[in-house]
C-alpha cells in the first residue's frame, strides 16, 4: 500500500491537511475547526505534534506572523491530500452512501 503521508487511523493529520486546503490557519484556528466537526477540541499536546510531523514530511509549511505560526499546505501536501481523499472514499464511501439505512 502506498504511503498516504497522514495517519488515517485517528484522522487528525487528514483533517489538518483537509482544513489547510481551504485556508491558511494557525494551530488554535485548526483546533477550533476540528472541534466544530468532532465536538471535542484537540489539546495543544495533540495538534502541535501532528503539525510538526506534517511539517517534517514537507506537507505543511509554517510561517511566523507575530507570536503565531500560520500553516499552509505545500504542493506535496496537496498531492498527498488527493491520495488520502481517494483512500478515504474507497475505505468509507460505502458507509457514507448507506448511512441512511443504519
C-alpha positions, -999 to 999 in steps of 0.1 A, spaced: 0 0 0 12 35 -9 22 58 20 -5 85 21 15 108 43 -11 110 70 -24 88 97 -58 76 86 -64 57 119 -71 88 141 -77 110 111 -62 141 128 -35 145 101 -61 140 74 -83 166 89 -55 191 93 -45 187 56 -81 190 45 -87 222 66 -54 237 53 -65 230 17 -93 256 24 -72 283 40 -41 292 60 -46 287 97 -27 288 130 -28 259 155 -56 275 175 -78 280 145 -72 244 134 -82 232 168 -114 252 167 -123 240 132 -117 204 143 -138 210 174 -167 220 151 -165 187 133 -157 163 162 -174 180 191 -142 180 210 -113 204 207 -79 187 204 -54 198 230 -22 216 221 -2 185 230 -21 167 202 -24 193 175 12 207 175 30 173 173 7 165 143 17 198 127 53 191 134 51 157 118 34 171 88 59 199 85 88 174 88 72 155 59 71 188 39 33 185 37 27 218 55 48 249 60 46 272 89 54 309 88 55 332 119 33 362 120 38 380 153 35 353 180 15 329 160 27 304 134 4 301 104 4 268 84 -3 263 48 -5 232 26 26 227 4 24 213 -31 35 179 -18 8 182 9 -18 189 -17 -8 158 -37 -8 137 -5 -42 150 4 -55 140 -30 -43 104 -24 -57 104 11 -91 116 -1 -91 88 -27 -82 63 1 -108 77 24 -135 75 -3 -126 39 -12 -125 29 25 -156 47 38 -176 56 7 -199 27 10 -206 36 47 -214 72 37 -237 61 9 -255 36 31 -257 57 62 -294 63 58 -300 25 61 -285 23 96 
